Amino acid sequence: VVGCNEKSFWVEDNGEGMTQWQVDKMYDKFYKGNSNKEGFGIWLFLVKRVLDLYKWKIQVVSERQKGTKVIIEFV
């Protein structure tokens, strides 16, 4: 599910979700939630840096076995 309004946009899924520990670590440089997957774990670190430059806020709400919602607010 994707939505937007004049102040924010959000993306929501009903996937496996994340623990709070994973949510807290997800912007760490080179962090990979699943080491069996390809990649370097840098993209979310870069996304967070860009959001910080624009002073936009990001909120991640996730629950295991229920899904994740990511909200980006334009400030």
N, C-alpha and C positions, 0 to 999 in steps of 0.2 A: 504494500500500500504506500502510495506517495501522495503527499499533500503540500499545500502552500497557502500562505496569505501574505499580506503586505509586510509582516514583521518576521516571518520565519518560513522554513520548509522542513519537512520531515520524511523519513523513510522508515517503514516498519515491516517486519517479517514475522513469521510464526515458526522459525527454525529452532535449532537446538538451544539457543540462548547462551549466556555467559554468566559466570559467577561474578560477584562484585570484585574479587581479586583480579580477574581477567579484565574487567572494565577499567579498573584503576591502572593496570599495566599497559593497556592497548596502545597508548601514545608513546611509550618508551622506545627509543631508537633501537632497532634490531630485535624487538620483541616479536615472537611468533607464538600465537596461541596454540598452534599445532605444529610441532617440529617435523612431522611427517609430510607436510605440504611444501611445495616449492615456494621460493621467494626469499627475500632478505629481511622482511619485517621493517621496512622503512617508510612505506606509503602513508600509514596513519600518522607517523611522526611528522612527515612533511605537510600533510593536510592540517594538522594541529598548528604548525608554525604559520601557515598562510592565514588560518582563522584568527590567530593571535595578532598578526600584522594588521588585519582589518578590524580588530577588536570585536569580532563576532563571537558569540558564545555557542558552545556545543554541549549538549546534554545527552547522555546515553542511559537508557533504562532497559534493563535486561533481566530476564528470569529464565533459569534453566528449564528446558523442555516446553517453554511457552513462546520464546522469541525475544526480539530486540527492537527497540525504537530509538532512532537517532534524530535529534531535533537541533537544527542550526538556527539561531536567532540573529538577525541583523540589528546591531545596536548603533 
